[in-house]
Amino acid sequence: MNAHQLKGVFPLIWCMKKRDDKKELKDFGKQVRVCRQEQAMTQSALAYEMDVEISQISRIERGLINPTLLTIIRLASGLRVSISRLFDYA
């Protein structure tokens, strides 16, 4: 793409609704916690199922980190829920 073509793209990007990434991460983390508690599972048990450190579960639930796709897949598997369930917050 040349400079002239890029000039036409940037206004589209700037017009997009700005997301609040911190809020998204907090909402996702709360949903992970809800799913975990529905399973009567501790953070320690989930960490064991996922083969990760307990602190990673804690940071996800508090919305402090942005989990990768692979981590989200492992969360769903460890919690025995669908991936879409982890994003089922409004």
Secondary structure by P-SEA (a helix, b strand, c coil): ccaaaaaaaaaaaaaccccaaaaaaaaaaaaaaaaaaaacccaaaaaaaacccaaaaaaaaaccccccaaaaaaaaaaaccccccccccc
